[in-house]
Amino acid sequence: MPCSVSIRMTITAFKALHQCRQTEYLARHGTRLAEREEDSFDLTLYAVEGFYAETWRSRGEEHILFIHVFQKPAGLGDYLKLVRLPGNLGNTL
């Protein structure tokens, strides 16, 4: 019986992939966390094993222009500004 082996994707290995392969990997293994707009671009944030990937598209287009990859939480700042806590949760912080 074949044994499935799970190999952890590192940020270095991900960066070494062609953008088409990066896109496929995100579709299969990334967790879509958030979306936002910046200037004339639509951005989508994904969590991957130990890092984040942000896809950039021209507004309304499907084609990915590039994928920005990062590990530091500081890269999440623009997304955290979009979080709205419901009801009284915002008053308890």
Summary of the structure (lengths in Angstrom):
residues: 93
radius of gyration: 15.9
end to end distance: 52.6
largest distance: 55.5
contacts: 197
relative contact order: 0.16
helix: 32%
strand: 33%
